[in-house]
Amino acid sequence: MFTLKQRLDVEERARDVAEENIQKELEGCRIILQEARVSGGVQVMMEHVANLKSIHAKEHAELQEMKKIIQQNSRSRQFGDMREYSSQEGEHRCHSKTARVDFDVFADSAIMFMILSQQL
């Protein structure tokens, strides 16, 4: 037969075990909540990285196009200078076209500088 003291000890042990189980359950719930928060944050970061990659690819394509245009303008400028100097139309016309081509090259270079500055 159980004495009162024995029953008290059994009940206290049962209470202690129940409290430990509750603590373990709470710990598990906290870990699950933390994992959910981290998972949400990682998802947001992954979307942000994908967006940045898309922007980078678009700007890289624009940069390549601008380089191509500048190279074409540079070539046409060189070809235009040779044509103008070989013509017999006079000194004034030669200088005005060269100045116009120089301005176009300068404008293209300024645009390129602005694009490159934004990427940094």
Phi, psi and omega per residue, in radians:
M1 nan 2.484 3.128
F2 -1.384 2.401 3.020
T3 -1.550 2.917 3.126
L4 -1.047 -0.690 3.131
K5 -1.120 -0.726 3.141
Q6 -1.140 -0.768 3.112
R7 -1.081 -0.691 3.099
L8 -1.089 -0.764 3.117
D9 -1.083 -0.753 3.135
V10 -1.106 -0.776 3.142
E11 -1.140 -0.685 3.109
E12 -1.138 -0.725 3.100
R13 -1.099 -0.735 3.119
A14 -1.095 -0.708 3.101
R15 -1.114 -0.787 3.136
D16 -1.074 -0.737 3.117
V17 -1.125 -0.745 3.128
A18 -1.094 -0.734 3.112
E19 -1.113 -0.732 3.105
E20 -1.097 -0.730 3.121
N21 -1.105 -0.712 3.104
I22 -1.112 -0.737 3.114
Q23 -1.066 -0.735 3.109
K24 -1.112 -0.701 3.107
E25 -1.108 -0.775 3.114
L26 -1.069 -0.740 3.120
E27 -1.060 -0.782 3.120
G28 -1.070 -0.722 3.120
C29 -1.134 -0.706 3.112
R30 -1.084 -0.737 -3.141
I31 -1.110 -0.740 3.132
I32 -1.098 -0.760 3.103
L33 -1.087 -0.742 3.137
Q34 -1.111 -0.736 3.107
E35 -1.086 -0.688 3.120
A36 -1.115 -0.737 3.112
R37 -1.109 -0.813 -3.127
V38 -1.110 -0.727 3.133
S39 -1.052 -0.761 3.095
G40 -1.085 -0.737 3.120
G41 -1.132 -0.707 3.114
V42 -1.116 -0.711 3.124
Q43 -1.069 -0.768 3.107
V44 -1.079 -0.745 3.128
M45 -1.124 -0.690 3.136
M46 -1.122 -0.712 3.091
E47 -1.124 -0.704 3.125
H48 -1.117 -0.757 3.119
V49 -1.096 -0.747 3.107
A50 -1.063 -0.716 3.104
N51 -1.121 -0.756 3.112
L52 -1.105 -0.697 3.099
K53 -1.083 -0.728 3.122
S54 -1.099 -0.802 3.116
I55 -1.088 -0.748 3.135
H56 -1.078 -0.781 -3.139
A57 -1.089 -0.721 3.134
K58 -1.126 -0.804 -3.135
E59 -1.183 -0.612 3.096
H60 -1.119 -0.741 3.098
A61 -1.085 -0.742 3.099
E62 -1.099 -0.711 3.122
L63 -1.098 -0.780 3.119
Q64 -1.084 -0.703 3.114
E65 -1.119 -0.728 3.124
M66 -1.142 -0.698 3.088
K67 -1.041 -0.754 -3.133
K68 -1.089 -0.768 3.137
I69 -1.119 -0.753 3.136
I70 -1.106 -0.726 3.105
Q71 -1.111 -0.728 3.116
Q72 -1.117 -0.737 3.111
N73 -1.128 -0.671 3.122
S74 -1.128 -0.761 3.112
R75 -1.138 -0.772 -3.124
S76 -1.159 -0.553 3.094
R77 -1.142 -0.803 3.126
Q78 -1.097 -0.777 3.134
F79 -1.152 -0.730 3.129
G80 -1.109 -0.689 3.107
D81 -1.090 -0.744 -3.136
M82 -1.139 -0.728 3.135
R83 -1.126 -0.768 -3.076
E84 -1.157 -0.719 -3.119
Y85 -1.221 -0.498 -3.130
S86 -1.409 -0.303 -3.130
S87 -1.354 2.846 -3.108
Q88 -1.845 0.496 -3.024
E89 -1.541 -0.099 3.040
G90 1.980 2.765 -3.058
E91 -1.157 -0.726 -3.055
H92 -1.074 -0.836 -3.123
R93 -1.077 -0.696 -3.129
C94 -1.052 -0.812 -3.104
H95 -1.192 -0.677 -3.099
S96 -1.179 -0.682 3.116
K97 -1.209 -0.692 3.122
T98 -1.100 -0.737 3.130
A99 -1.096 -0.693 3.138
R100 -1.151 -0.747 3.118
V101 -1.146 -0.735 3.103
D102 -1.025 -0.718 3.121
F103 -1.117 -0.738 3.113
D104 -1.052 -0.785 3.127
V105 -1.113 -0.731 3.114
F106 -1.083 -0.764 3.137
A107 -1.100 -0.765 3.107
D108 -1.088 -0.708 3.127
S109 -1.143 -0.666 3.123
A110 -1.132 -0.718 3.100
I111 -1.094 -0.773 3.135
M112 -1.061 -0.748 -3.140
F113 -1.084 -0.727 -3.142
M114 -1.110 -0.718 3.138
I115 -1.127 -0.816 -3.127
L116 -1.113 -0.661 3.134
S117 -1.117 -0.666 -3.137
Q118 -1.204 -0.526 -3.133
Q119 -1.283 -0.432 3.120
L120 -1.384 nan nan
